């Protein structure tokens, strides 16, 4: 297995692009329906579709993802990650194509929910493949490129979907099978077929059943918290814009575009900053995100709104998210790396789901004021930045010992 991974790590540009492309599935999911939600509501209104059912078009796949992610973790010891990812994309694209023909809103919701099965199979294992096929600083830089390319895809879909769906909103649904065909073709052509992960009993027998360690657990906790608070901007931006009286949905679209640009730039520069600051990248990025949210929630002009959204996304989605995955892939025992990334993904989306309760709590404390809710996110990121600085400083010696041990293991291999 080690020899196959070494051989696969001699990656060319096309293999690198393939690894990144198959991992942007969640970006295609989150950006695609935002533009056509009003068209869907209008189309299914005569059938009695409610506002709650309409919102389920966005939330159902995320709910279905969690058991699907757990299932993908079970498959790890039985099937190559490559085939898990290819199967997930196939389910995702097939369901997306089926939506084009579905005329009943109930069936539409069921098929849309089934897209979460594909998302759950692909999302953790595609990132795990990057950590397994590549090595060293290349993992961190590639996670940055993934964040950058994901931001570009989100921005492009947000803009392009409006034009594609101008004649008929169903035309926009054809993006799913198109992306699927490209992803599967790239995976089959350029991604190596690595062996399944060893089972726990085998690891115990070989003396390789090492604990995850505090560094991995800390990243799991951070991922849950950050996904929880970073989701608030998606929910509270439109109400905040209405409170300010600066514009309607067009301005909300521009804020979303500014956030996508911030994510793109964060991913683009992540490799550079990670090489420069190493573990300090996390608390610095949290502090930067806190400044962005503070700028955003105190805005009284359109330029300040756009700048705040860009900085907030640059610090959180653009910088922290690739850091979490790259750090977990480095700190987890090699035999448990894939499961560590799978667990991180589960906790990330549990955090996203928990955002509803976070918003309810803040609303009960400060009232239903979008600016105050967004301001609480700035405070939360500031708390995470302080906690991050303390954790990094306190574990500096342990990290040095860990890196020496890791370097010795690489030299021995």
N, C-alpha and C positions, 0 to 999 in steps of 0.2 A: 504493500500500500504506500509506504514512504517513497519508494522509487517512482511510482506512478504520479504522486503528488509533485515530486521534484521535476519530473519530465513535463508535467502540465504547467508548472510555474514558469517555464521558459515561454512566456506568453507574448504573442505578437499583438499588434494594434487591433486586429479584427477580433481576436479572442477577448481582449479587454473590453472592446465595444459590446460584444455579445453578452459578457457577464454583467455589464451595466444595464444594457437594454432589457434583459429579462427581469431585472430587479425594479423597473419603474412601473410595475403593474398598479400599485396603489395610487400613483399620480394620475394614471388614466382613469381610475375609478372616481376619485374625489372631484376632479375638475369637469368631468363630462356632463353631469346632470344639472349642475348649477344653472347653466344658461337656458336649458329647455324645461325647467320645472313649471313655469307658468303655462307653457304649451301643453304639457302633460295634464295639468290641472284642468285646462279648458277642454281637452280631448275626452277626458273621463268624467267630467262634471255631469253629463246627462245620465251616467250610470250610478250616480250617487257617491262618488269618491269623496271622502271627507279630508279636511286639512291634516288630521293626524295620519291618515293613510298615505297622504301625499308625502309627508315628512319621512315616512318609513322607507321611501325609495332611497333615501340617503343613509338611514340608520340600520336597515335590515342586513345588508352585506357585512357591516362591522360586527353585528351580533353573531352572525353565522361564522364569521372568521375564527372566533375563539375556539370552538370545538374542532374546526378544521385545522387550526394550527397544532392543537394537541394530537390530532390524527397524523399530521405530517411528522411530528416527533416520534410517534410509534412506527411510522414507515421507515424512519432513518436507518434502523438496524436490519431492514429487509430489502430495501430498494435503493439504488443509486440516487443521490440528490438530483442529478440531471433529469431522470425520468419522473421524479416527483414534480419538478418545476414544469417540465413539458406537459404532464397530465393536468396540472393546475391551470396553465395557460389555455389548454384545449377546452376544459370545462368553462372557463371564464369567457372565451371567445364564442363558444357554441351557445351559451346562455345569452350573450350580447346579441348574437344574430337572431335568436329566437324572439327576443323582445321586439325586433323590427316587425314581426308578423302578428304578435299577440294583440287581440282586440278587446279582451276583457281585463278590467283593471285588477281583479283578484288574481288571475293567472299571471298578470304582469308583475305583481308584488312577489309572488312565489318564485318566479324565474329570476327576478332581480335579487332576491334573497340567496338563491343558489349560486349567484356569482361570487358570494362570499366564500363558498367552498373552494373555488379556484384561487381567490385571494389568499386564503389561509394556507393553501398548499405551497404557493409560490413565494409569498413575502419573506418568511424567515429563512427558507432554504436557499433562495437566490443570494441573500446576503452571506449566508454560511458558506456557499460555494466560493465567493470572493475570498473569504478568510482562509479557505482550504487550498485553493488553487494558487493564490499569490502568497507572498511572505514579506515580513519586515515592514519598512516604511511604505511599501507599495500598497499594502492593505489600507493604511490610513489615507493615502492620497487618492486611492480608488473610491473609498467611501465618500471623500469630498467631491470627486467627479460625479458620483451617483447622485449626491444631493444637488449638485449644479445642474446635471442633465434632467433630474426630476423636476426642478424648478422651471427649466426651459419647456419641458413637456406640458406642465400645468399651465404655464402662460400661453403656450401655443394652442392648447385645446380650448382654453377659456375664450381666446380671441376667435379661433377658427370655427368652433362649434356654432357660433352665431351665424356665420356666413353659410356654413354647410346646411344648417337647419332652416335657413330663411324660406326656402320653398316648402319644405315639409320636415317637421321636427324629427320624424323617424329616420331621415337620412343621416342624422348625426349618430345614430346607434350603430351604423356600419363601421364606425371607427374601431369598435371592439374586435370584430373578426379581422380587420386589417392589421391592427397591432398584434393580434394573436399569430397570424401567419408569419409576420416578420420575426417575432420573438422565437417561435418554434423553429423556423428556418435557421436563424442564427445559432440557437442552442444545438441543433443537430449537426451543424457544420463546424462549429468552432469550440464548443465546450466539451472537455474530456468527460468520459464516463468513469467516475471514481467508485471504488467499492463501497458497499453499505458500511455504516458505522458498527463497531464492535458492540455486542450486547453486554449488559452490566455483569452477568455471570462470568463472561470471558475476561472482562477487565479485572474482576476480583481474582480470578485464577492467575492472571498474568501480573498481578500486583500493581495495576495501573489505575485503580479506582480512587483517585485523589479527590479531595474535597474541592469545591469551587473556590473558596477563599473569600476574604473580606473585600478584595478589590472588585470581584465580579458582583457580589451581593450589593455593594455600594452603587454600582452602575444600574443594577436592576431597580433599586429604590429610586434612584435619580430619574430613570426612564419613566417610571410610573408618575412621579410628581410633575415632570416637565410636560409630558403629554396631556396631563390633566389641566394644567394652567394655560398651556399654549393653545388649547382648543377654544378658550374663551373668546379670542379675537374673531374666530369664525362665526360665533353666535352673536356677539355683541357689536360688531362693526356697523351693520345696517341700522340698528336702533340708535347708535351713537351719532351716526351721520344725520339721522332724522332729528335728534335732539339739538344738534348744532344748527340745523336749518341751512346747510351748505349745498344741498342737492339731493337727488333721488338715487335710484339704482345705478345710474351711470357713474356717480362718484364712488359708490361702493365697489364697482368693477375696477375703477382705477386704483383704489386702495389695495384690492386683491392683486392687481398687476404689480404694484410697487412691492408688495410682500414677496411675490414670485421672483422679482428682480433681486431683492435682498437675499433670498434663498440661493439664487443662482450665483451671486457674487461670494456668498459665504462658502458654498461648496467649492468654487473655483480656487479660493485662497486658503482653504482648510489645510491642505498639505503643507503649505508654507508656514502657516502659524503653528501647526502641530509640531513641525520640526524645530521651531524656535522656542516654543513654550512647553512642549511635552504635556505633562499632567496638569500644568497650570492653565492649559487651554480651557478646561471646564469652568473653573470659577471666573476666569476673565470673560468667557462667552456669556455666562449667566449675568455678570455685571453689565455687559454691553446690551443684553436683551432687556434688563431692567431699565436702563436709560432709554431704550427705544420705546418701551411701553409707557414710561413717564412722559416722553415727548408726545406720544400718540394721544394719551388720555387727557392731556392739558391743551390740546390743539384748538385753535379758534380760526384757523385758516386752512385752505386746501394744501398748500406746500408743506405745512407742518404735519398734517395728517399723513401725507405720502412719505415724508422723511421718517416719521416715527414708525410707520408700518414697515418700511424697508429695513430700518435698524433692528426692530423687534424680530423680524423673520431672519435677518442676517445672523443675529446672535443665537436664536433658538433653533429653528429648522436647519439653517444653513451651516451652523458650526457645532452645536451640541449634539445633534442627532448622529452625524457621522462619527463624532468622537466616541459616543456611547458604544456603537457597534465595533469600532476598531479597537477600543480599549478592552471590551469583553473578549474579543477574538484573541487578543494578546495575553490577557491575564488568566483566561480559563485553561485548565489542563487540556492538552491536545486531544485526548480521548473523549472529552466532554464539551469541546468547543461548539459543535453544532447544537447540542441541547441547551447550552448556555445562551446562544443567540436566539434560539426558539423561545426560551423562557423570557428573555428580554422583550421579544416581540409581543408575547402574550400580555406582559405587564404594561407595555406601552399602550396597547389597545384597551386594556382594563382601565388605565388612566384616562384615556380619551372618553370612555363610557362614563367614568366617574365625574367628568367635567360638569354634567348636568346637576349633580348634587353639590358640587363646589359652587356653582352659580346660584343655586337655591339658597345655600348657606350665606353667601355674601349678600344676596338680595334681602334676606331676612335681617341682616345686620345693618346695612347701609340704605336699604330701600331699593326699588327697581330703578336704579340710576346707572346707565351704561358706562358713563365716565368713571364712576366710583368702582364699578366691577372691574373695568380694565385697569384702574389704578391699583387694585388689589393684586393684580398679576405682576405689576412692577415691584410691589413690596415682596411678593413671593419669590421672584427671581433674585431680589437683593438678599433675601434670607438664604436661598440656595447658594448664592455666590459666597457669602460668609461661611456657611457650612463647608463648602468646597475648599476654600482657602485653609480652613482649620484642618480638614481631613488630609489634604495634600501635605501640609506642613507636619502634621503628627505622624504620618506614615512614610516620611521621606526615607528614613533608614531602611524600613522594611522593603520599600520599593527598590532601593539600590541593591539589596540582597537578592530580591526576586529577579531583577534584570541580570545580575551576575550569574545566577543559577540558569536563567533562560539562555544566556550567551554560551555557557558551558555545555548545555544540552545541544545547542545548535552546532557547536564545534565538534562534539562527540559524534553527531549524526553525519 
